[in-house]
Amino acid sequence: MKVLMVLTSHDRLGDTGRKTGFWLEELAAPYYVFQDAGAEIVLASPKGGQPPLDPKSNETAFQTDLTRRFEADARATAQLAATVRLVSVAEADFDTVFYPGGHVPLWYLPVDTHSRALITSFLAAGKPVGLVCHAPGVLRHVQTPVGRPLVEGKNVTGFSNTEEEGVGLTHVVPFLVENELKALGGLYSKGEDWAPYVVSDGLLITGQNPASSASTAALLLAQLNGGKPG
């Protein structure tokens, strides 16, 4: 089993002057769900190399056993420092793709043509696609073969408006994930703020927030295993 994980190369939080990047828990938790199931993992980003980390995600309050495991894992950190360029990967070489979140996927990945084509090709090939937290916003411009929004009529979730308000970035992000998924015709639902919540609709699996990272990856594995837990 071979898993592609797609990270961001963008590091600016709007016009706040603050640095940002991927959210560490949303990489580390799925990474070990996949690795502990025996998967080969490839990390990719638009520019390749070391992707930016949201420094807030590494503050003590947001660290977990899995983020600490990742940071102490020399092989994992070396792999992170040398992500492959997104344009160099192809759906045919993988069994599934997973997008961790962090706020920055909202600025670049939604318009990245290779990312959009990858998601479309994975689904067309009958391979599941997982996205967590802000990453469902990457689906903003992904369309079906007949030109309709991919999420139209599909059960989806993602970072909620109340969670965005809770972190004080409602007026910083380019769009709100919850609002955008609804505007595209998605059947958006959410659980309690900051609690794990995952939605599956066919091959599309979405998680609401950082706490949903491991369970989103586990459901992705179950899809690969024919509905059986990893």
Secondary structure as UniProt FT lines:
FT   STRAND          2..6
FT   TURN            14..15
FT   HELIX           24..36
FT   TURN            37..38
FT   STRAND          40..45
FT   HELIX           55..58
FT   HELIX           60..62
FT   HELIX           65..71
FT   HELIX           74..81
FT   STRAND          83..85
FT   HELIX           86..88
FT   HELIX           91..93
FT   STRAND          96..99
FT   HELIX           104..106
FT   HELIX           109..111
FT   HELIX           113..124
FT   TURN            125..126
FT   STRAND          129..132
FT   TURN            133..134
FT   HELIX           135..141
FT   TURN            145..146
FT   TURN            150..153
FT   STRAND          155..156
FT   HELIX           161..166
FT   TURN            167..168
FT   TURN            170..172
FT   HELIX           177..183
FT   TURN            184..185
FT   STRAND          187..188
FT   TURN            193..194
FT   STRAND          198..201
FT   TURN            202..203
FT   STRAND          204..207
FT   HELIX           210..212
FT   HELIX           213..224
FT   TURN            225..227
//
